[in-house]
């Protein structure tokens, strides 16, 4: 029985007992008629339970999923190999919830690799034990073990995704996470005819774990992927892949909501559909002021919802949808293109037939050059929060803590008597924030923090600013060596934070998509060159800046974000180019608990994996 109904009945029985005793003592019933008694009972009980009734109305339901981590044989590009998957699928299964729902996902590990799952973009309010990054909020799930991820989706709706968060396993272990609005709550842009998740990924003919393992051992850059994929399919522009093509079949005069997700390991991507304009309406599960474009940029870790309005009639043509990389670094990258097909369906009344449509012409979209930083900058500036009464942009107007982080590449020395394949053949590639290359501990930091056992696990002396300032986007310094450590920044609960992230030219300027766990943040400013603390803040947008969880630090430039540290726990921040994360471009924020019960992190679940 519903516990709320049970409580109502118990309260009614208690009140009737009180009235009966009053009648026995005073000789009269306290009210003149049973009808008045009923009114009084209803008013008293409902008024005392109004908060709970309101919560019951808004509360979601519990949705359960099971993820079996399996190794399956899979073929792409005429190469067959073992692939780590969830439930045998690449990409993995669609997870759908509503805002306010509780999500229970049991993950069972049947492979030899350790595993953990991150629910990318979920705020995890007081549920940091379910966030997922290995050795940050949990120890990984070992072979034969299982773990129940348990969290509630609060105050969010839109498109996110889930993925493995250990080494490069997310290359194949990822899938869409769609948060629908609460029942009877409409989209701010009208209901589409159909919704279609489109997830971009990469395919290696070899094991991606072997790729990064070799790179870390030799100190060189990793081998690039062999293909990009749309919903797991490389498409007709790759050899032996014509049958492995994603086709989006549409009807004329309809509006489709495309939920775009970039789950690629190492590449930002341009995307376009030939002869069609799309309307951007949401990024990172945040509604935006709609704007039209024929091409968009989406970095790893980002999601973008777009409306596609199909042509009002059968167009007598098919249309390619292309995605290819935006690459600004000096290293090699997979300079290929993945293609899907937009195909119009024939109506029953169409004068055409299936035979006459086989030889329809194909139109191709035109994408920007691979290093078009100007397009990337202009596109990101168009994205603004909806900032409406229903969906306000709660930008922190006052700042209590300011940080300035340099992000970029660097080097580590070779082990003694060993030749490396990094710069000058005497070093290994590395990456850092404020010249600190993060070293993963062997114990989960959240556990160490919660139980007061940080000694030997992490320190809290992460620098607020670069220790040695230099001309960040000019000629790089002679010494490119980084320091190594497991360092964190500690923030009191509810601290308002401003963070400026500055790209550096060390080993070449490069765009870095930075992802912050546990929070959304507002992108209040960006620019090229070195950030000027005296002039640039005057140009910050504090009215309707975009709110998101992953932002590209411009190549040769900077970006400024603000957020409120209102979520106690340990929160990872890292570049979502996986090679940079592997090289150490990551750090940790620790947000202390507040004084109230709802400002504290509960104890860990009993099945939390151990190291």
C-alpha positions in Angstrom: 0.0 0.0 0.0 1.1 3.6 -0.7 2.8 4.8 2.6 1.0 8.2 2.2 -2.4 6.5 2.2 -1.4 4.4 5.2 -0.3 7.5 7.1 -3.6 9.2 6.3 -5.6 6.2 7.7 -3.5 6.1 10.9 -4.0 9.9 11.4 -7.8 9.5 10.9 -7.9 6.6 13.5 -5.9 8.7 16.0 -8.2 11.7 15.6 -11.4 9.6 16.0 -10.0 8.1 19.2 -9.3 11.6 20.6 -12.9 12.7 19.7 -14.4 9.6 21.3 -12.5 10.2 24.6 -13.7 13.9 24.5 -17.3 12.7 24.1 -17.0 10.2 27.0 -15.6 13.0 29.3 -17.8 15.9 28.3 -20.9 14.1 27.3 -21.0 15.7 23.9 -19.2 15.2 20.6 -16.9 18.2 19.9 -18.8 19.0 16.6 -22.4 19.3 15.9 -22.6 16.8 13.1 -20.7 13.9 11.4 -20.4 16.0 8.2 -18.6 18.8 10.1 -16.3 16.1 11.6 -15.5 14.9 8.1 -14.7 18.4 6.9 -12.5 19.0 9.9 -10.7 15.7 9.5 -10.0 16.4 5.8 -8.8 19.9 6.5 -6.5 18.9 9.4 -5.0 15.9 7.6 -4.5 17.5 4.2 -3.0 20.6 5.7 -0.5 18.6 7.8 0.5 16.6 4.7 0.5 19.4 2.1 4.3 19.3 1.7 4.2 15.5 1.3 1.3 15.7 -1.1 3.1 18.2 -3.2 6.2 16.0 -3.2 4.2 13.0 -4.2 2.7 14.9 -7.1 6.1 16.0 -8.4 8.1 12.9 -7.5 9.0 10.5 -10.3 9.1 6.8 -10.4 11.9 4.3 -10.0 13.3 3.0 -13.3 15.5 -0.1 -13.3 18.1 -1.2 -15.9 20.7 -3.9 -16.0 24.0 -3.5 -17.7 25.9 -6.7 -18.4 29.5 -5.9 -19.5 30.2 -8.4 -22.1 32.9 -9.1 -24.7 31.3 -9.8 -28.1 32.7 -10.4 -31.6 31.9 -7.5 -33.9 32.9 -6.6 -37.5 33.4 -3.2 -39.0 35.6 -2.2 -42.0 35.9 -6.0 -42.7 37.8 -6.4 -39.4 36.4 -8.7 -36.7 37.5 -8.3 -33.1 36.3 -8.7 -29.5 34.5 -5.6 -28.3 33.6 -4.6 -24.7 29.9 -3.8 -24.7 26.9 -3.3 -22.5 24.3 -6.0 -23.2 26.2 -6.9 -26.4 25.4 -3.5 -28.1 27.5 -0.8 -29.7 26.5 1.8 -28.9 24.9 0.6 -25.7 21.2 0.6 -24.7 19.1 3.8 -24.5 18.3 4.8 -21.0 15.1 6.9 -20.7 13.9 8.6 -17.5 11.7 11.6 -16.6 12.8 14.6 -14.6 12.3 13.6 -10.9 12.8 9.8 -11.5 15.0 7.6 -9.5 17.4 5.5 -11.6 18.7 2.1 -10.5 21.3 0.6 -12.9 22.9 -2.7 -11.9 26.2 -3.2 -13.6 27.6 -6.7 -13.7 31.2 -7.1 -15.0 31.7 -10.2 -17.2 35.0 -9.1 -18.8 38.6 -9.2 -17.7 38.9 -5.4 -17.6 37.9 -3.3 -14.6 34.9 -1.2 -15.4 33.0 1.9 -14.1 30.1 3.9 -15.5 29.7 7.7 -15.5 26.3 9.4 -16.0 27.7 12.3 -18.0 26.1 15.6 -17.1 23.9 14.3 -14.2 24.4 16.6 -11.3 24.4 13.8 -8.8 23.1 16.0 -6.0 24.2 14.2 -2.8 24.7 11.0 -4.8 28.4 11.3 -5.6 28.9 7.6 -4.9 27.1 7.0 -8.2 29.1 9.4 -10.4 31.4 6.8 -11.7 35.0 7.9 -12.5 37.3 5.2 -11.4 39.6 6.0 -8.4 37.8 9.4 -8.0 34.4 8.5 -6.6 34.6 4.7 -6.6 37.0 1.9 -7.1 36.3 0.1 -10.4 34.0 -2.9 -10.7 36.2 -6.0 -11.0 35.7 -9.1 -13.0 32.7 -11.0 -11.6 31.6 -8.1 -9.4 28.5 -5.9 -9.6 27.4 -2.5 -8.4 24.1 -0.7 -8.3 24.2 2.9 -9.4 21.4 4.7 -7.5 20.6 8.3 -8.1 17.7 10.7 -8.7 17.5 13.1 -11.7 16.6 16.4 -10.2 16.0 19.7 -12.0 17.3 18.4 -15.3 15.7 17.5 -18.6 17.1 16.9 -22.1 19.8 14.8 -23.7 22.9 13.4 -21.9 24.8 10.2 -22.2 26.5 7.5 -20.1 29.9 6.0 -20.7 32.7 3.9 -19.1 35.0 6.0 -17.1 38.2 4.1 -16.9 41.1 4.1 -19.4 39.7 4.1 -23.0 36.9 1.6 -22.6 34.3 4.3 -23.3 35.3 3.8 -27.0 32.6 1.1 -27.1 30.9 1.4 -23.7 28.6 4.3 -24.1 24.9 5.1 -24.9 22.2 7.8 -24.8 20.6 9.0 -21.6 17.4 10.9 -22.3 15.6 12.8 -19.6 12.0 13.7 -20.6 10.2 16.5 -18.9 7.8 15.8 -16.1 4.3 14.5 -17.2 2.2 17.2 -19.0 5.2 19.6 -19.1 5.8 20.5 -22.8 9.0 21.3 -24.6 9.5 25.1 -25.0 9.7 24.5 -28.8 6.7 22.4 -29.5 6.4 18.6 -29.7 8.3 17.1 -32.7 6.8 14.4 -34.9 9.6 12.0 -33.8 12.8 12.0 -31.7 16.0 10.3 -32.9 19.2 9.8 -30.9 22.3 10.2 -33.0 25.6 9.3 -31.2 29.0 9.9 -32.8 31.8 7.5 -32.0 35.0 6.0 -33.3 36.2 2.6 -34.4 39.6 1.0 -34.1 40.5 -2.2 -35.9 42.6 -3.0 -32.9 41.8 -2.9 -29.2 41.7 0.8 -28.0 43.2 -0.4 -24.7 46.2 -1.6 -26.5 46.5 1.7 -28.4 46.7 3.8 -25.2 48.9 1.3 -23.4 51.5 1.4 -26.2 51.4 5.2 -26.2 51.9 5.5 -22.5 54.8 3.0 -22.6 56.6 4.7 -25.5 55.7 8.3 -24.7 54.5 9.0 -28.2 51.0 10.1 -29.4 48.6 7.2 -29.8 47.5 5.7 -33.1 44.4 7.4 -34.4 41.1 5.6 -35.0 40.3 3.9 -38.3 36.8 5.4 -38.7 34.2 7.6 -37.2 30.7 6.1 -36.6 27.1 7.3 -36.5 25.1 5.1 -34.1 27.9 2.5 -34.4 28.1 2.5 -38.2 31.0 3.9 -40.3 29.0 4.5 -43.5 29.7 4.3 -47.2 32.8 6.5 -47.4 34.9 3.8 -45.7 36.0 0.6 -47.4 33.8 -2.4 -46.9 31.1 -0.3 -45.1 28.3 0.5 -47.5 26.0 -1.9 -45.7 27.0 -0.5 -42.3 25.3 2.9 -42.9 23.0 4.8 -40.6 19.8 5.8 -42.4 17.4 8.4 -41.1 14.1 7.8 -42.8 11.8 10.9 -42.7 8.4 12.0 -44.0 7.9 15.3 -45.7 6.5 18.3 -43.8 7.4 16.9 -40.4 9.6 18.2 -37.5 12.2 15.8 -36.1 14.1 16.3 -32.9 17.6 14.9 -33.4 19.4 14.3 -30.1 23.1 14.6 -31.0 25.8 13.1 -28.7 29.6 13.2 -29.3 30.9 10.1 -27.5 34.1 10.0 -29.6 37.3 9.4 -27.7 39.6 12.0 -29.2 37.8 14.2 -31.7 35.7 17.3 -31.8 33.3 17.1 -34.8 31.6 19.3 -37.4 28.1 18.0 -38.4 25.9 18.9 -41.3 23.0 17.6 -43.4 23.0 18.4 -47.1 20.4 21.0 -48.2 18.8 21.2 -44.8 18.9 23.8 -42.1 18.7 22.7 -38.5 17.6 24.7 -35.4 19.6 24.4 -32.2 17.2 24.2 -29.2 19.3 22.6 -26.4 22.9 21.8 -25.4 24.0 19.6 -22.5 20.4 19.2 -21.3 19.8 23.0 -21.1 17.3 24.8 -23.3 18.8 27.6 -25.4 17.5 30.5 -27.5 16.7 28.8 -30.8 18.9 29.6 -33.8 19.3 28.2 -37.2 22.5 26.8 -38.7 23.5 24.5 -41.5 26.6 23.2 -39.6 27.3 22.7 -35.9 30.4 21.9 -33.8 30.1 19.3 -31.0 33.0 18.3 -28.8 33.5 15.0 -27.0 31.2 15.1 -23.9 28.8 17.6 -25.4 25.2 17.0 -26.5 23.1 19.1 -28.8 19.4 18.9 -29.6 18.3 20.2 -33.0 15.0 20.5 -34.8 15.0 19.2 -38.4 12.1 20.4 -40.5 11.8 18.2 -43.6 10.9 19.5 -47.0 7.1 20.0 -47.6 7.2 17.5 -50.5 9.1 14.4 -51.7 12.3 16.0 -52.9 13.4 13.4 -55.5 16.8 13.1 -53.9 18.7 11.6 -50.9 20.9 13.6 -48.6 24.2 12.8 -46.9 24.8 13.8 -43.3 28.5 14.2 -42.6 30.6 14.4 -39.5 34.3 15.0 -39.6 36.9 16.4 -37.1 37.7 19.8 -36.0 41.4 19.5 -35.1 43.8 22.3 -33.9 46.8 20.4 -32.4 50.0 19.6 -34.2 49.6 15.8 -33.7 48.1 13.4 -36.2 44.4 12.8 -36.2 41.8 10.7 -38.1 41.1 13.0 -41.0 38.2 11.0 -42.4 34.5 11.6 -42.7 31.6 9.5 -41.5 28.4 9.6 -43.6 24.8 8.7 -42.8 21.9 9.1 -45.2 18.7 11.2 -44.8 16.1 9.4 -46.9 12.5 10.6 -47.5 9.8 8.0 -47.4 7.3 7.7 -50.2 3.6 8.3 -49.3 0.9 6.0 -50.5 -0.2 8.7 -52.9 3.2 9.5 -54.3 3.6 9.2 -58.1 7.0 7.6 -57.5 7.7 4.0 -56.7 10.5 2.1 -55.1 12.0 1.3 -58.4 12.1 4.9 -59.5 13.8 6.0 -56.3 16.7 3.6 -56.4 18.7 6.0 -58.7 17.9 9.3 -56.9 20.8 11.8 -56.8 22.7 12.2 -53.5 23.5 15.7 -52.2 26.6 16.3 -50.1 27.0 18.9 -47.3 30.0 21.3 -47.3 31.9 21.3 -43.9 34.4 23.8 -42.7 38.1 23.1 -42.9 39.4 20.8 -40.2 41.2 23.7 -38.4 38.5 26.4 -38.7 38.9 28.0 -35.3 37.0 31.1 -36.5 33.9 28.9 -37.2 34.2 27.2 -33.8 34.4 30.5 -32.0 31.5 32.1 -33.8 29.3 29.0 -33.3 29.9 28.8 -29.6 29.1 32.5 -29.2 25.6 32.0 -30.7 24.6 29.6 -27.9 22.7 31.5 -25.2 20.5 30.2 -22.3 16.8 30.5 -22.8 16.8 32.6 -19.6 13.0 32.6 -19.3 10.8 32.8 -16.3 10.3 29.0 -16.4 14.0 28.3 -17.2 16.0 31.1 -15.7 19.7 31.5 -16.0 20.9 31.7 -12.4 24.3 33.1 -13.0 26.3 33.9 -9.9 26.6 37.7 -9.8 29.1 37.8 -7.0 32.3 35.8 -6.9 33.9 34.5 -3.7 36.7 32.5 -5.1 38.6 33.2 -8.4 40.9 30.7 -10.1 43.2 30.9 -13.2 44.1 27.6 -14.7 46.5 27.0 -17.6 45.6 23.9 -19.6 47.8 22.3 -22.2 50.5 19.9 -23.1 54.0 19.3 -21.6 56.6 16.6 -21.2 57.9 14.1 -18.6 61.4 12.8 -18.7 62.1 9.3 -20.0 63.0 6.6 -17.5 66.7 6.3 -17.0 68.5 4.5 -19.8 65.4 4.4 -22.0 64.6 6.2 -25.3 61.2 7.6 -25.6 59.2 8.6 -28.7 58.0 11.9 -27.4 59.4 15.4 -28.2 63.2 15.3 -29.0 63.0 11.5 -28.5 64.1 12.1 -24.9 60.8 12.8 -23.3 57.2 11.5 -23.0 54.1 13.5 -23.9 52.3 14.8 -20.8 49.4 17.2 -20.1 48.6 19.4 -17.1 46.5 22.0 -15.4 48.6 24.8 -13.8 51.6 22.5 -14.6 50.3 19.7 -12.4 49.9 16.5 -14.3 47.3 14.5 -12.2 48.3 11.0 -11.0 45.4 8.7 -10.4 45.6 7.2 -6.9 45.0 3.5 -6.1 42.2 4.3 -3.6 39.0 6.2 -4.5 39.4 9.9 -3.4 35.8 10.2 -2.3 36.2 7.3 0.1 39.4 8.7 1.4 37.8 12.1 1.9 34.6 10.8 3.5 36.4 8.7 6.0 39.2 11.2 6.7 41.9 9.0 5.3 43.5 11.4 2.7 47.1 10.7 3.9 49.0 9.1 1.0 46.0 9.4 -1.3 45.7 13.1 -2.2 46.8 16.6 -1.1 44.8 19.8 -1.0 47.5 22.2 -2.3 46.4 22.5 -6.0 47.6 25.9 -7.1 45.0 28.6 -7.7 47.1 30.2 -10.4 50.1 29.2 -12.5 53.2 29.0 -10.2 55.4 30.5 -12.9 53.5 32.9 -15.2 54.7 33.2 -18.8 53.4 34.4 -22.2 50.8 31.6 -22.4 50.0 31.9 -26.1 53.4 33.3 -27.3 56.7 31.6 -27.6 56.7 28.6 -25.1 59.2 28.5 -22.3 62.4 26.5 -22.7 61.4 24.1 -19.8 58.3 22.1 -20.8 58.5 19.6 -17.9 55.4 19.2 -15.7 55.1 18.3 -12.1 53.2 15.2 -11.1 50.8 14.8 -8.2 47.3 14.0 -6.9 46.2 17.5 -5.8 42.7 18.9 -5.1 41.1 22.3 -4.5 38.8 22.5 -1.4 35.7 24.7 -1.5 33.4 25.5 1.4 29.8 24.6 0.7 27.9 27.1 -1.4 31.0 29.0 -2.6 30.5 31.0 -5.8 33.4 30.3 -8.1 34.9 32.0 -11.2 37.4 29.9 -13.2 39.3 31.2 -16.2 40.9 28.4 -18.2 43.8 29.5 -20.5 45.1 27.4 -23.4 48.9 27.4 -23.8 51.2 27.2 -26.8 53.5 24.6 -25.2 53.9 21.9 -27.9 51.3 23.8 -29.9 48.0 25.6 -29.1 45.0 23.3 -29.1 41.3 23.2 -28.2 40.5 21.4 -25.0 36.9 20.3 -24.2 36.8 20.5 -20.3 34.2 18.6 -18.5 33.2 19.3 -14.8 31.5 16.5 -12.9 28.7 17.2 -10.4 27.8 20.7 -11.7 26.6 22.8 -14.6 28.4 26.0 -15.1 27.8 29.2 -17.0 30.2 30.2 -19.8 30.4 34.0 -19.1 33.3 34.9 -21.4 35.8 33.7 -24.0 38.5 35.1 -26.2 41.8 34.6 -28.0 45.2 35.4 -26.8 46.1 35.8 -23.1 43.3 36.6 -20.7 43.5 40.1 -19.4 42.0 40.3 -15.8 41.8 44.1 -16.1 39.8 44.4 -19.4 38.1 41.1 -20.2 35.7 40.8 -17.3 33.9 44.0 -18.4 32.7 42.0 -21.5 31.4 39.0 -19.5 27.8 38.0 -20.2 26.0 37.7 -16.8 22.5 37.8 -18.3 21.9 34.8 -20.5 25.2 32.9 -20.9 25.0 29.3 -21.9 24.8 26.8 -19.0 26.5 23.5 -19.7 28.8 20.7 -18.4 31.5 20.6 -21.1 33.1 23.6 -22.7 35.8 24.0 -25.3 38.8 26.0 -24.2 39.6 27.8 -27.5 42.8 27.0 -29.3 45.2 29.8 -28.4 42.6 31.5 -26.1 40.7 31.3 -22.9 37.2 30.7 -21.5 35.7 31.9 -18.2 33.0 30.0 -16.3 31.1 30.5 -13.1 29.3 28.0 -10.9 28.0 27.6 -7.4 29.6 24.9 -5.3 26.3 23.6 -3.8 26.9 19.8 -4.2 29.1 18.2 -1.4 31.6 15.6 -2.5 34.6 15.0 -4.7 34.2 16.1 -8.3 36.5 15.3 -11.3 37.4 17.9 -13.9 39.2 16.8 -17.0 39.7 17.2 -20.7 37.3 15.0 -22.7 39.9 14.3 -25.3 40.8 10.9 -23.8 44.5 11.1 -24.7 44.9 14.3 -22.8 43.1 12.8 -19.8 45.5 9.8 -20.0 48.4 12.2 -20.0 47.2 14.0 -16.9 45.0 16.9 -17.9 42.7 16.5 -15.0 42.2 17.6 -11.4 39.7 17.3 -8.5 37.4 19.7 -6.6 36.4 18.8 -3.1 33.2 20.6 -1.9 32.7 20.5 1.8 29.4 19.7 3.5 27.1 22.4 4.7 25.4 22.6 8.1 22.0 21.3 7.2 21.1 17.7 6.7 20.3 18.2 3.0 23.8 19.7 2.5 25.6 16.6 3.6 26.8 13.5 1.7 25.2 10.3 2.9 27.4 7.3 3.7 28.5 5.0 0.8 26.2 2.2 -0.3 27.0 -1.3 1.0 27.9 -2.7 -2.4 30.4 0.1 -3.3 33.4 -1.6 -4.9 36.6 -1.8 -3.0 40.2 -1.4 -4.3 
